[in-house]
Amino acid sequence: MARAQKLKVYRTVAGFYDAYVAAPSQKAALEAWGSERDLFARGIAELVTDPALMAEPLSSPGTVVKHSRGTTAEQIAALPEPTTRAKPVDAEPATEDGPRSKPKTVSKPKPKPPPKPKPKRDEIDAAEEALDALKADFDRKTRDLVKREAALARERRALEQERSAGLQDAEDTLNKTRRAYDDALRAWRTSQD
C-alpha cells in the first residue's frame, strides 16, 4: 500500500490576494499556482505554520484558496498617490467665423527636488579609529605580558638553581652530621661493653 505524502501549506501573493495551497512539496505548490519560476527562491512564497491559516487549504489539497489581503478601503489606501499629468492642449473646434482664439495653457512639469547629499562617513571613520586604537592597546598589553612572562621564567629558573644548590648543601651537611652522630653512637656503645 502506497504511503500518503504529508501535506504542507504554502502561500504566495496574487495581486490583492494571498494564494494558499496544500501540497506535498514546494514544486507541487508552484505547479498548483501555475508558476514556472521558483517563487520560494525569490522570497515571494513561503511555508505557512499558522493553524488558522492552514485549515481551509488542508481541507481541499491541491486547490488554490485565495484570501483578500484587506478590505477594499485598505487596498485603495495602500495605492500610491496619483501623479499629476500635464493637461493636454485642447484643439478648439472651428466656428463659422474661424478658429477660436482662446489662450492655451500648458502646465509646466514640477522641478525635480535637489538630490539628497551623500551620506557622511564620520561615524564609520570614528568607529574604525576606535577599533584600531583598541587593537593597538591590546597588542601593547600582550607585548607587556610576554615580557613579564619571560622575566618570571628567568626568575623561576634562577630560583630553581638556587634551590637545587641550597638543597644539595643542606643534604651534604645532614649526611655529614648523621655520619658523625653514627660514629659517635658506635663509639659510645663500644665503651659501654
DRENSEFI-875910 format. One record per atom (N, C-alpha, C): residue number from 1; residue in one letter; atom name; y, x, z. Coordinates in Angstrom, 1 decimal. Each point is the difference from the previous one (the first is absolute). Example, Ala and Ser with C-alpha at 12.3 -4.5 7.8 and 13.67 -1.06 7.14 Angstrom:
BEGIN
PT  num  residu  atome       Y       X       Z
PT    1       a      N    -5.7    13.2     7.8
PT    1       a     CA     1.2    -0.9     0.0
PT    1       a      C     1.2     0.9     0.0
PT    2       s      N     1.1    -0.4    -0.7
PT    2       s     CA     1.1     0.9     0.0
PT    2       s      C     1.1    -0.8     0.8
This chain:
BEGIN
PT  num  residu  atome       Y       X       Z
PT    1       m      N    -1.2     0.9     0.0
PT    1       m     CA     1.2    -0.9     0.0
PT    1       m      C     1.2     0.9     0.0
PT    2       a      N     0.9    -0.3    -0.9
PT    2       a     CA     1.3     0.8    -0.1
PT    2       a      C     0.9    -0.3     1.2
PT    3       r      N     0.6     1.1     0.5
PT    3       r     CA     0.8    -0.2     1.1
PT    3       r      C     1.4    -0.3    -0.4
PT    4       a      N     0.7    -1.0     0.6
PT    4       a     CA     1.3    -0.5    -0.4
PT    4       a      C     1.0     1.1     0.4
PT    5       q      N     1.0     0.3    -0.9
PT    5       q     CA     1.0     1.0     0.3
PT    5       q      C     1.0    -0.6     1.0
PT    6       k      N     0.5     0.8     0.9
PT    6       k     CA     1.0    -0.4     1.0
PT    6       k      C     1.4    -0.2    -0.8
PT    7       l      N     0.6    -1.1     0.3
PT    7       l     CA     1.3    -0.2    -0.7
PT    7       l      C     1.2     0.5     0.8
PT    8       k      N     1.0     0.4    -0.7
PT    8       k     CA     1.2     0.4     0.7
PT    8       k      C     1.2    -0.7    -0.7
PT    9       v      N     1.1    -0.2     0.7
PT    9       v     CA     1.1    -0.8    -0.6
PT    9       v      C     1.1     1.0    -0.4
PT   10       y      N     0.5    -0.1    -1.2
PT   10       y     CA     1.0     0.9    -0.5
PT   10       y      C     1.2    -0.9    -0.4
PT   11       r      N     1.2     0.7     0.0
PT   11       r     CA     1.3    -0.7    -0.3
PT   11       r      C     0.8     0.8    -0.9
PT   12       t      N     0.7    -0.6    -1.0
PT   12       t     CA     1.0     0.6    -0.8
PT   12       t      C     1.1    -0.9    -0.2
PT   13       v      N     1.1     0.5    -0.6
PT   13       v     CA     1.2    -0.8    -0.2
PT   13       v      C    -0.1    -0.6    -1.5
PT   14       a      N     0.3    -1.3    -0.1
PT   14       a     CA     0.0    -0.6    -1.3
PT   14       a      C     1.3    -0.9    -0.1
PT   15       g      N     1.1     0.7    -0.4
PT   15       g     CA     1.2    -0.8    -0.1
PT   15       g      C     0.5    -0.4     1.4
PT   16       f      N     0.2    -1.3     0.2
PT   16       f     CA     0.5    -0.6     1.3
PT   16       f      C    -1.2    -0.3     0.9
PT   17       y      N    -1.2     0.5    -0.4
PT   17       y     CA    -1.2    -0.3     0.8
PT   17       y      C    -0.8     1.2     0.4
PT   18       d      N    -0.8    -0.1     1.0
PT   18       d     CA    -1.0     1.0     0.4
PT   18       d      C    -1.3    -0.6    -0.5
PT   19       a      N    -0.7     0.8    -0.8
PT   19       a     CA    -1.3    -0.4    -0.6
PT   19       a      C    -1.1     0.6     0.8
PT   20       y      N    -0.8    -0.8     0.7
PT   20       y     CA    -1.2     0.4     0.8
PT   20       y      C    -1.3    -0.2    -0.8
PT   21       v      N    -0.9     0.9     0.3
PT   21       v     CA    -1.4    -0.2    -0.6
PT   21       v      C    -1.0     0.6     0.9
PT   22       a      N    -1.1    -0.7     0.2
PT   22       a     CA    -1.1     0.5     0.8
PT   22       a      C    -1.0     0.6    -1.0
PT   23       a      N    -0.3     1.3     0.1
PT   23       a     CA    -0.8     0.8    -1.0
PT   23       a      C    -0.7     1.1     0.8
PT   24       p      N    -1.2     0.4    -0.6
PT   24       p     CA    -0.7     1.1     0.6
PT   24       p      C     0.6     1.4    -0.1
PT   25       s      N     0.9     0.2    -0.9
PT   25       s     CA     0.6     1.3    -0.2
PT   25       s      C     1.4    -0.1    -0.6
PT   26       q      N     0.8     1.0     0.0
PT   26       q     CA     1.3     0.1    -0.6
PT   26       q      C    -0.1    -0.3    -1.5
PT   27       k      N    -1.0     0.6    -0.6
PT   27       k     CA    -0.2    -0.2    -1.5
PT   27       k      C    -0.2    -1.5    -0.3
PT   28       a      N    -0.8    -0.7     0.8
PT   28       a     CA    -0.2    -1.4    -0.2
PT   28       a      C     1.2    -0.8     0.2
PT   29       a      N     0.9     0.4     1.0
PT   29       a     CA     1.2    -0.7     0.2
PT   29       a      C     1.0     0.2    -1.2
PT   30       l      N     0.0     1.2    -0.5
PT   30       l     CA     0.9     0.3    -1.2
PT   30       l      C    -0.5    -0.9    -1.1
PT   31       e      N    -1.3    -0.1    -0.2
PT   31       e     CA    -0.5    -0.9    -1.1
PT   31       e      C     0.4    -1.4     0.2
PT   32       a      N    -0.1    -0.5     1.2
PT   32       a     CA     0.4    -1.4     0.3
PT   32       a      C     1.4    -0.2    -0.2
PT   33       w      N     0.9     1.0     0.2
PT   33       w     CA     1.4    -0.2    -0.2
PT   33       w      C     0.4     0.2    -1.5
PT   34       g      N    -1.0     0.5    -0.8
PT   34       g     CA     0.2     0.3    -1.4
PT   34       g      C     0.9     1.2    -0.2
PT   35       s      N    -0.1     1.0     0.9
PT   35       s     CA     0.8     1.2    -0.1
PT   35       s      C    -0.8     1.1    -0.6
PT   36       e      N     0.5     0.7    -1.0
PT   36       e     CA    -0.6     1.2    -0.5
PT   36       e      C     0.4     1.3     0.6
PT   37       r      N     1.0    -0.1     0.9
PT   37       r     CA     0.6     1.1     0.7
PT   37       r      C    -0.5     0.0     1.5
PT   38       d      N    -0.1     1.2     0.6
PT   38       d     CA    -0.4     0.1     1.4
PT   38       d      C     1.2    -0.3     0.9
PT   39       l      N     0.1    -1.3     0.4
PT   39       l     CA     1.1    -0.4     0.8
PT   39       l      C    -0.1     0.6     1.4
PT   40       f      N    -1.2     0.4     0.4
PT   40       f     CA    -0.1     0.6     1.4
PT   40       f      C     0.6     1.4     0.0
PT   41       a      N    -0.3     0.7    -1.1
PT   41       a     CA     0.5     1.4     0.0
PT   41       a      C     1.6     0.0    -0.1
PT   42       r      N     0.5    -1.1    -0.6
PT   42       r     CA     1.5    -0.1    -0.1
PT   42       r      C     0.6    -0.5     1.3
PT   43       g      N    -0.8    -0.5     1.0
PT   43       g     CA     0.5    -0.6     1.2
PT   43       g      C     0.5    -1.4    -0.2
PT   44       i      N    -0.4    -0.7    -1.1
PT   44       i     CA     0.4    -1.3    -0.2
PT   44       i      C    -1.1    -1.0     0.6
PT   45       a      N    -1.2     0.4     0.2
PT   45       a     CA    -1.0    -0.8     0.5
PT   45       a      C    -0.6     0.6     1.3
PT   46       e      N    -0.5    -0.8     0.9
PT   46       e     CA    -0.5     0.5     1.3
PT   46       e      C    -1.1    -0.8     0.5
PT   47       l      N    -0.7     0.5     1.0
PT   47       l     CA    -1.1    -0.7     0.7
PT   47       l      C     0.6    -0.8     1.1
PT   48       v      N    -0.4    -1.3     0.1
PT   48       v     CA     0.5    -0.9     1.0
PT   48       v      C    -1.0     0.0     1.2
PT   49       t      N     0.6     0.1     1.2
PT   49       t     CA    -0.9     0.0     1.2
PT   49       t      C     0.4    -1.2     0.9
PT   50       d      N     1.1    -0.7    -0.3
PT   50       d     CA     0.4    -1.1     0.9
PT   50       d      C    -1.0    -1.2    -0.3
PT   51       p      N    -0.7    -0.4     1.1
PT   51       p     CA    -1.0    -1.1    -0.2
PT   51       p      C     0.7    -1.3    -0.5
PT   52       a      N     1.2    -0.3     0.3
PT   52       a     CA     0.7    -1.2    -0.4
PT   52       a      C     0.2     0.0    -1.5
PT   53       l      N     0.3     1.2    -0.6
PT   53       l     CA     0.2     0.1    -1.4
PT   53       l      C    -1.3     0.1    -0.8
PT   54       m      N    -1.1     0.4     0.7
PT   54       m     CA    -1.3     0.2    -0.7
PT   54       m      C    -0.8    -1.3    -0.1
PT   55       a      N     0.3    -1.0     0.8
PT   55       a     CA    -0.9    -1.2     0.0
PT   55       a      C    -0.1    -0.7    -1.3
PT   56       e      N     1.1    -0.3    -0.7
PT   56       e     CA     0.0    -0.8    -1.2
PT   56       e      C    -0.7     0.8    -1.2
PT   57       p      N     0.4     1.3    -0.2
PT   57       p     CA    -0.7     0.7    -1.1
PT   57       p      C    -1.5     0.2     0.3
PT   58       l      N    -0.4     0.2     1.2
PT   58       l     CA    -1.4     0.1     0.3
PT   58       l      C    -0.8    -1.3    -0.2
PT   59       s      N     0.7    -1.1     0.0
PT   59       s     CA    -0.7    -1.3    -0.2
PT   59       s      C    -0.3    -0.2    -1.5
PT   60       s      N     0.7     0.8    -0.9
PT   60       s     CA    -0.3    -0.1    -1.4
PT   60       s      C     0.1     1.4    -0.6
PT   61       p      N    -1.1     0.8     0.2
PT   61       p     CA     0.0     1.4    -0.5
PT   61       p      C     0.2     0.1    -1.5
PT   62       g      N     0.8     1.0    -0.4
PT   62       g     CA     0.2     0.3    -1.4
PT   62       g      C     1.1    -0.9    -0.6
PT   63       t      N     0.5    -1.0     0.7
PT   63       t     CA     1.1    -0.8    -0.5
PT   63       t      C     1.3     0.5     0.6
PT   64       v      N     1.0     0.1    -0.9
PT   64       v     CA     1.3     0.5     0.4
PT   64       v      C     0.8    -1.2     0.7
PT   65       v      N     0.4     0.3     1.2
PT   65       v     CA     0.7    -1.0     0.8
PT   65       v      C     1.5     0.5     0.2
PT   66       k      N     0.9    -0.9    -0.5
PT   66       k     CA     1.4     0.5     0.1
PT   66       k      C     0.8    -0.8     1.1
PT   67       h      N     0.8     0.8     0.7
PT   67       h     CA     0.8    -0.6     1.1
PT   67       h      C     1.5     0.5    -0.3
PT   68       s      N     0.9    -1.0     0.1
PT   68       s     CA     1.4     0.3    -0.2
PT   68       s      C     0.5     1.0     1.0
PT   69       r      N     0.9     0.9    -0.5
PT   69       r     CA     0.5     1.1     0.9
PT   69       r      C     1.2    -0.5     0.8
PT   70       g      N     0.2    -1.3     0.0
PT   70       g     CA     1.2    -0.5     0.8
PT   70       g      C     0.4    -1.3    -0.7
PT   71       t      N     0.9    -0.7     0.7
PT   71       t     CA     0.5    -1.3    -0.6
PT   71       t      C     0.9     0.3    -1.2
PT   72       t      N     0.3    -1.0    -0.7
PT   72       t     CA     0.8     0.2    -1.2
PT   72       t      C     1.4     0.5     0.4
PT   73       a      N     0.5    -0.5     1.1
PT   73       a     CA     1.3     0.5     0.5
PT   73       a      C     0.0     1.5     0.3
PT   74       e      N    -1.1     0.4     0.6
PT   74       e     CA    -0.2     1.4     0.4
PT   74       e      C    -0.1     0.9    -1.3
PT   75       q      N    -0.7    -0.5    -1.0
PT   75       q     CA    -0.2     0.7    -1.2
PT   75       q      C     1.3     0.2    -0.7
PT   76       i      N     0.8    -1.1    -0.1
PT   76       i     CA     1.3     0.0    -0.6
PT   76       i      C     1.0     1.0     0.7
PT   77       a      N    -0.1    -0.1     1.3
PT   77       a     CA     0.9     0.9     0.8
PT   77       a      C    -0.4     1.5    -0.2
PT   78       a      N    -1.3     0.3    -0.3
PT   78       a     CA    -0.4     1.3    -0.2
PT   78       a      C     0.4     0.6    -1.4
PT   79       l      N     0.4    -0.9    -0.9
PT   79       l     CA     0.4     0.4    -1.4
PT   79       l      C     1.2     0.9     0.1
PT   80       p      N     0.2     1.0    -0.9
PT   80       p     CA     1.2     0.8     0.0
PT   80       p      C     1.2    -0.8    -0.4
PT   81       e      N     1.1     0.5     0.4
PT   81       e     CA     1.3    -0.7    -0.4
PT   81       e      C     0.1     0.1    -1.5
PT   82       p      N     0.5    -1.1    -0.6
PT   82       p     CA     0.2     0.0    -1.5
PT   82       p      C     1.1     1.0    -0.3
PT   83       t      N    -0.1     0.6    -1.1
PT   83       t     CA     1.0     0.9    -0.5
PT   83       t      C     1.0    -0.7    -0.8
PT   84       t      N     1.3     0.3     0.1
PT   84       t     CA     1.0    -0.7    -0.8
PT   84       t      C     0.0     0.6    -1.4
PT   85       r      N     0.0    -0.9    -0.9
PT   85       r     CA     0.0     0.4    -1.4
PT   85       r      C     1.4    -0.3    -0.6
PT   86       a      N     0.4     0.8    -1.0
PT   86       a     CA     1.3    -0.2    -0.7
PT   86       a      C    -0.1    -1.3    -0.8
PT   87       k      N     1.0    -0.8     0.1
PT   87       k     CA     0.0    -1.3    -0.8
PT   87       k      C     0.1     0.3    -1.5
PT   88       p      N    -0.8    -0.6    -0.7
PT   88       p     CA     0.0     0.2    -1.5
PT   88       p      C     1.3    -0.5    -0.5
PT   89       v      N     0.5     0.6    -1.1
PT   89       v     CA     1.2    -0.4    -0.7
PT   89       v      C    -0.4    -1.3    -0.8
PT   90       d      N     0.6    -1.1     0.4
PT   90       d     CA    -0.4    -1.2    -0.7
PT   90       d      C     0.8    -0.1    -1.4
PT   91       a      N    -0.8    -0.3    -1.0
PT   91       a     CA     0.6    -0.2    -1.3
PT   91       a      C     0.6    -1.4     0.0
PT   92       e      N     1.3    -0.2    -0.1
PT   92       e     CA     0.6    -1.3     0.0
PT   92       e      C    -0.2    -0.6    -1.4
PT   93       p      N    -0.4    -1.3     0.1
PT   93       p     CA    -0.1    -0.7    -1.3
PT   93       p      C     1.3    -0.1    -0.7
PT   94       a      N     0.0     0.0    -1.3
PT   94       a     CA     1.2    -0.1    -0.8
PT   94       a      C     0.4    -1.5     0.0
PT   95       t      N     1.3    -0.2     0.0
PT   95       t     CA     0.5    -1.4    -0.1
PT   95       t      C     0.5    -0.2    -1.4
PT   96       e      N     0.5    -1.1    -0.3
PT   96       e     CA     0.6    -0.3    -1.4
PT   96       e      C     1.2     0.9    -0.2
PT   97       d      N     0.7     0.4     1.1
PT   97       d     CA     1.2     0.8    -0.2
PT   97       d      C    -0.4     1.5     0.0
PT   98       g      N    -1.2     0.3     0.2
PT   98       g     CA    -0.5     1.4     0.0
PT   98       g      C    -0.6     0.4     1.3
PT   99       p      N    -0.3     1.2     0.3
PT   99       p     CA    -0.6     0.4     1.2
PT   99       p      C     0.9    -0.1     1.2
PT  100       r      N    -0.5    -0.3     1.1
PT  100       r     CA     0.8    -0.1     1.2
PT  100       r      C     0.4     1.4     0.4
PT  101       s      N     1.1     0.1     0.5
PT  101       s     CA     0.5     1.4     0.5
PT  101       s      C     0.0     0.0     1.5
PT  102       k      N    -1.1    -0.2     0.6
PT  102       k     CA    -0.1     0.1     1.5
PT  102       k      C    -0.4     1.4     0.4
PT  103       p      N     0.7     0.5     0.9
PT  103       p     CA    -0.3     1.4     0.4
PT  103       p      C    -1.4     0.1     0.5
PT  104       k      N    -0.7     1.0    -0.4
PT  104       k     CA    -1.4     0.2     0.4
PT  104       k      C     0.0     1.1     1.2
PT  105       t      N    -0.8    -0.4     1.0
PT  105       t     CA    -0.1     0.9     1.1
PT  105       t      C    -1.4     0.7     0.1
PT  106       v      N     0.0     1.2     0.1
PT  106       v     CA    -1.3     0.7     0.2
PT  106       v      C     0.1     0.7     1.3
PT  107       s      N    -1.1    -0.3     0.8
PT  107       s     CA     0.0     0.6     1.3
PT  107       s      C    -0.4     1.5    -0.1
PT  108       k      N     0.6     0.8     0.8
PT  108       k     CA    -0.3     1.4     0.0
PT  108       k      C    -1.1     0.3     1.0
PT  109       p      N    -0.9     0.9    -0.4
PT  109       p     CA    -1.1     0.3     0.9
PT  109       p      C     0.6     0.7     1.3
PT  110       k      N    -0.7    -0.3     1.1
PT  110       k     CA     0.4     0.6     1.2
PT  110       k      C    -0.2     1.5     0.0
PT  111       p      N     1.0     0.7     0.5
PT  111       p     CA    -0.2     1.5     0.1
PT  111       p      C    -1.2     0.3     0.9
PT  112       k      N    -0.7     1.1    -0.4
PT  112       k     CA    -1.1     0.4     0.9
PT  112       k      C     0.5     0.6     1.2
PT  113       p      N    -0.6    -0.3     1.1
PT  113       p     CA     0.4     0.6     1.3
PT  113       p      C    -0.2     1.6    -0.1
PT  114       p      N     0.9     0.7     0.7
PT  114       p     CA    -0.2     1.4     0.0
PT  114       p      C    -1.4     0.4     0.6
PT  115       p      N    -0.5     1.1    -0.6
PT  115       p     CA    -1.4     0.4     0.5
PT  115       p      C     0.1     0.4     1.5
PT  116       k      N    -1.1    -0.2     0.6
PT  116       k     CA    -0.1     0.4     1.4
PT  116       k      C     0.0     1.5     0.1
PT  117       p      N     0.6     0.6     1.1
PT  117       p     CA     0.0     1.4     0.1
PT  117       p      C    -1.4     0.5     0.2
PT  118       k      N    -0.3     1.2    -0.4
PT  118       k     CA    -1.2     0.7     0.2
PT  118       k      C    -0.2     0.2     1.5
PT  119       p      N    -1.2    -0.3     0.5
PT  119       p     CA    -0.3     0.2     1.5
PT  119       p      C     0.2     1.4     0.4
PT  120       k      N     0.5     0.2     1.2
PT  120       k     CA     0.3     1.4     0.5
PT  120       k      C    -1.3     0.5     0.7
PT  121       r      N    -0.1     1.3    -0.1
PT  121       r     CA    -1.2     0.7     0.5
PT  121       r      C     0.3     0.5     1.4
PT  122       d      N     1.1    -0.4     0.6
PT  122       d     CA     0.4     0.6     1.3
PT  122       d      C    -1.1    -0.1     1.1
PT  123       e      N    -0.5    -1.2     0.1
PT  123       e     CA    -1.0    -0.2     1.0
PT  123       e      C    -1.3     0.8    -0.3
PT  124       i      N    -0.4     0.1    -1.2
PT  124       i     CA    -1.2     0.8    -0.4
PT  124       i      C     0.3     1.4     0.3
PT  125       d      N     1.2     0.5    -0.4
PT  125       d     CA     0.3     1.4     0.3
PT  125       d      C     0.0     0.3     1.5
PT  126       a      N     0.5    -0.9     0.7
PT  126       a     CA     0.1     0.2     1.5
PT  126       a      C    -1.5     0.0     0.6
PT  127       a      N    -0.8    -0.9    -0.5
PT  127       a     CA    -1.4     0.0     0.4
PT  127       a      C    -0.8     1.2    -0.4
PT  128       e      N     0.3     0.5    -1.2
PT  128       e     CA    -0.7     1.3    -0.5
PT  128       e      C     0.5     1.2     0.9
PT  129       e      N     1.3     0.0     0.3
PT  129       e     CA     0.5     1.1     0.9
PT  129       e      C    -0.6    -0.1     1.4
PT  130       a      N    -0.2    -1.2     0.5
PT  130       a     CA    -0.6    -0.1     1.3
PT  130       a      C    -1.4     0.4     0.0
PT  131       l      N    -0.7    -0.3    -1.1
PT  131       l     CA    -1.4     0.4    -0.1
PT  131       l      C    -0.2     1.5    -0.1
PT  132       d      N     0.9     0.6    -0.9
PT  132       d     CA     0.0     1.5    -0.1
PT  132       d      C     0.3     0.6     1.3
PT  133       a      N     1.0    -0.5     0.8
PT  133       a     CA     0.3     0.6     1.3
PT  133       a      C    -1.2    -0.1     0.9
PT  134       l      N    -0.6    -1.2     0.0
PT  134       l     CA    -1.2    -0.2     0.9
PT  134       l      C    -1.1     1.0    -0.3
PT  135       k      N    -0.3     0.2    -1.3
PT  135       k     CA    -1.0     0.9    -0.5
PT  135       k      C     0.3     1.4     0.5
PT  136       a      N     1.3     0.4    -0.2
PT  136       a     CA     0.4     1.4     0.4
PT  136       a      C    -0.1     0.1     1.5
PT  137       d      N     0.3    -1.0     0.8
PT  137       d     CA    -0.1     0.1     1.4
PT  137       d      C    -1.5     0.2     0.4
PT  138       f      N    -0.9    -0.8    -0.6
PT  138       f     CA    -1.4     0.1     0.3
PT  138       f      C    -0.5     1.4    -0.4
PT  139       d      N     0.4     0.5    -1.2
PT  139       d     CA    -0.4     1.3    -0.4
PT  139       d      C     0.4     1.1     1.0
PT  140       r      N     1.3    -0.1     0.5
PT  140       r     CA     0.5     1.0     0.9
PT  140       r      C    -0.8    -0.1     1.3
PT  141       k      N    -0.3    -1.2     0.5
PT  141       k     CA    -0.7    -0.2     1.3
PT  141       k      C    -1.5     0.5    -0.2
PT  142       t      N    -0.5    -0.2    -1.2
PT  142       t     CA    -1.4     0.5    -0.3
PT  142       t      C     0.0     1.5     0.1
PT  143       r      N     1.0     0.7    -0.7
PT  143       r     CA     0.0     1.4     0.0
PT  143       r      C     0.2     0.6     1.5
PT  144       d      N     0.8    -0.7     0.8
PT  144       d     CA     0.2     0.4     1.4
PT  144       d      C    -1.3    -0.1     0.7
PT  145       l      N    -0.8    -1.1    -0.2
PT  145       l     CA    -1.3    -0.2     0.7
PT  145       l      C    -0.9     1.1    -0.5
PT  146       v      N    -0.1     0.4    -1.2
PT  146       v     CA    -0.9     1.0    -0.5
PT  146       v      C     0.4     1.3     0.7
PT  147       k      N     1.3     0.3     0.1
PT  147       k     CA     0.4     1.3     0.7
PT  147       k      C    -0.5    -0.1     1.5
PT  148       r      N     0.3    -1.1     0.6
PT  148       r     CA    -0.4    -0.1     1.4
PT  148       r      C    -1.5     0.1     0.2
PT  149       e      N    -0.8    -0.6    -0.9
PT  149       e     CA    -1.4     0.0     0.0
PT  149       e      C    -0.5     1.5    -0.1
PT  150       a      N     0.6     0.8    -1.0
PT  150       a     CA    -0.3     1.4    -0.2
PT  150       a      C     0.3     0.8     1.3
PT  151       a      N     1.2    -0.3     0.6
PT  151       a     CA     0.3     0.7     1.2
PT  151       a      C    -1.0    -0.3     1.2
PT  152       l      N    -0.4    -1.3     0.1
PT  152       l     CA    -0.9    -0.4     1.0
PT  152       l      C    -1.4     0.7    -0.3
PT  153       a      N    -0.4     0.1    -1.2
PT  153       a     CA    -1.2     0.6    -0.4
PT  153       a      C     0.0     1.5     0.4
PT  154       r      N     1.1     0.7    -0.2
PT  154       r     CA     0.2     1.4     0.4
PT  154       r      C    -0.1     0.1     1.5
PT  155       e      N     0.7    -0.9     0.7
PT  155       e     CA     0.0     0.0     1.5
PT  155       e      C    -1.4    -0.2     0.5
PT  156       r      N    -0.8    -0.9    -0.6
PT  156       r     CA    -1.3    -0.3     0.4
PT  156       r      C    -0.9     1.2    -0.2
PT  157       r      N     0.1     0.7    -1.1
PT  157       r     CA    -0.8     1.2    -0.3
PT  157       r      C     0.3     1.1     1.1
PT  158       a      N     1.3     0.2     0.2
PT  158       a     CA     0.4     1.0     1.0
PT  158       a      C    -0.6    -0.4     1.4
PT  159       l      N     0.1    -1.3     0.4
PT  159       l     CA    -0.6    -0.5     1.2
PT  159       l      C    -1.5     0.2     0.1
PT  160       e      N    -0.7    -0.2    -1.1
PT  160       e     CA    -1.4     0.2     0.0
PT  160       e      C    -0.4     1.4     0.1
PT  161       q      N     0.8     0.9    -0.6
PT  161       q     CA    -0.3     1.5     0.1
PT  161       q      C     0.3     0.4     1.5
PT  162       e      N     1.1    -0.5     0.5
PT  162       e     CA     0.3     0.3     1.4
PT  162       e      C    -1.1    -0.5     1.0
PT  163       r      N    -0.4    -1.2    -0.3
PT  163       r     CA    -1.1    -0.6     0.8
PT  163       r      C    -1.3     0.8    -0.1
PT  164       s      N    -0.3     0.4    -1.2
PT  164       s     CA    -1.2     0.8    -0.2
PT  164       s      C     0.0     1.3     0.7
PT  165       a      N     1.2     0.7    -0.1
PT  165       a     CA     0.1     1.3     0.6
PT  165       a      C     0.0    -0.2     1.6
PT  166       g      N     0.7    -1.0     0.4
PT  166       g     CA     0.1    -0.3     1.5
PT  166       g      C    -1.4    -0.3     0.5
PT  167       l      N    -0.7    -0.9    -0.7
PT  167       l     CA    -1.4    -0.4     0.5
PT  167       l      C    -0.9     1.2     0.0
PT  168       q      N     0.1     0.9    -1.0
PT  168       q     CA    -0.9     1.2     0.0
PT  168       q      C     0.3     0.9     1.2
PT  169       d      N     1.3     0.2     0.3
PT  169       d     CA     0.3     0.8     1.1
PT  169       d      C    -0.5    -0.6     1.3
PT  170       a      N     0.2    -1.3     0.1
PT  170       a     CA    -0.4    -0.7     1.3
PT  170       a      C    -1.6     0.0     0.1
PT  171       e      N    -0.7    -0.1    -1.1
PT  171       e     CA    -1.5     0.0     0.0
PT  171       e      C    -0.4     1.5     0.4
PT  172       d      N     0.7     0.9    -0.6
PT  172       d     CA    -0.4     1.4     0.3
PT  172       d      C     0.2     0.3     1.5
PT  173       t      N     1.2    -0.5     0.6
PT  173       t     CA     0.3     0.2     1.4
PT  173       t      C    -1.1    -0.7     0.8
PT  174       l      N    -0.3    -1.2    -0.3
PT  174       l     CA    -1.0    -0.8     0.7
PT  174       l      C    -1.4     0.7     0.0
PT  175       n      N    -0.4     0.5    -1.2
PT  175       n     CA    -1.3     0.7    -0.1
PT  175       n      C     0.0     1.3     0.9
PT  176       k      N     1.1     0.7    -0.1
PT  176       k     CA     0.1     1.2     0.8
PT  176       k      C     0.0    -0.2     1.5
PT  177       t      N     0.7    -1.1     0.4
PT  177       t     CA     0.0    -0.4     1.4
PT  177       t      C    -1.3    -0.4     0.5
PT  178       r      N    -0.7    -0.8    -0.9
PT  178       r     CA    -1.4    -0.5     0.3
PT  178       r      C    -1.0     1.1     0.2
PT  179       r      N     0.1     1.0    -0.9
PT  179       r     CA    -0.9     1.1     0.1
PT  179       r      C     0.2     0.8     1.3
PT  180       a      N     1.3     0.2     0.3
PT  180       a     CA     0.3     0.7     1.3
PT  180       a      C    -0.5    -0.8     1.2
PT  181       y      N     0.1    -1.3    -0.1
PT  181       y     CA    -0.5    -0.8     1.1
PT  181       y      C    -1.5     0.1     0.1
PT  182       d      N    -0.6    -0.1    -1.2
PT  182       d     CA    -1.5     0.0     0.0
PT  182       d      C    -0.5     1.4     0.6
PT  183       d      N     0.7     1.1    -0.4
PT  183       d     CA    -0.4     1.3     0.5
PT  183       d      C     0.2     0.1     1.5
PT  184       a      N     1.2    -0.6     0.5
PT  184       a     CA     0.2     0.0     1.4
PT  184       a      C    -1.0    -0.8     0.8
PT  185       l      N    -0.4    -1.1    -0.6
PT  185       l     CA    -1.0    -0.9     0.6
PT  185       l      C    -1.3     0.7     0.1
PT  186       r      N    -0.4     0.7    -1.1
PT  186       r     CA    -1.3     0.7     0.0
PT  186       r      C     0.0     1.1     1.1
PT  187       a      N     1.1     0.7     0.0
PT  187       a     CA     0.1     1.1     1.0
PT  187       a      C     0.0    -0.6     1.4
PT  188       w      N     0.5    -1.1     0.3
PT  188       w     CA     0.0    -0.6     1.3
PT  188       w      C    -1.4    -0.4     0.4
PT  189       r      N    -0.7    -0.6    -1.0
PT  189       r     CA    -1.4    -0.5     0.3
PT  189       r      C    -0.9     1.2     0.3
PT  190       t      N     0.3     1.1    -0.8
PT  190       t     CA    -0.9     1.2     0.3
PT  190       t      C     0.3     0.5     1.4
PT  191       s      N     1.2     0.0     0.4
PT  191       s     CA     0.3     0.5     1.3
PT  191       s      C    -0.5    -0.9     1.1
PT  192       q      N    -0.3    -1.3    -0.3
PT  192       q     CA    -0.5    -0.9     1.0
PT  192       q      C    -1.5     0.2     0.2
PT  193       d      N    -0.7     0.6    -1.0
PT  193       d     CA    -1.4     0.2     0.1
PT  193       d      C    -0.4     1.1     0.9
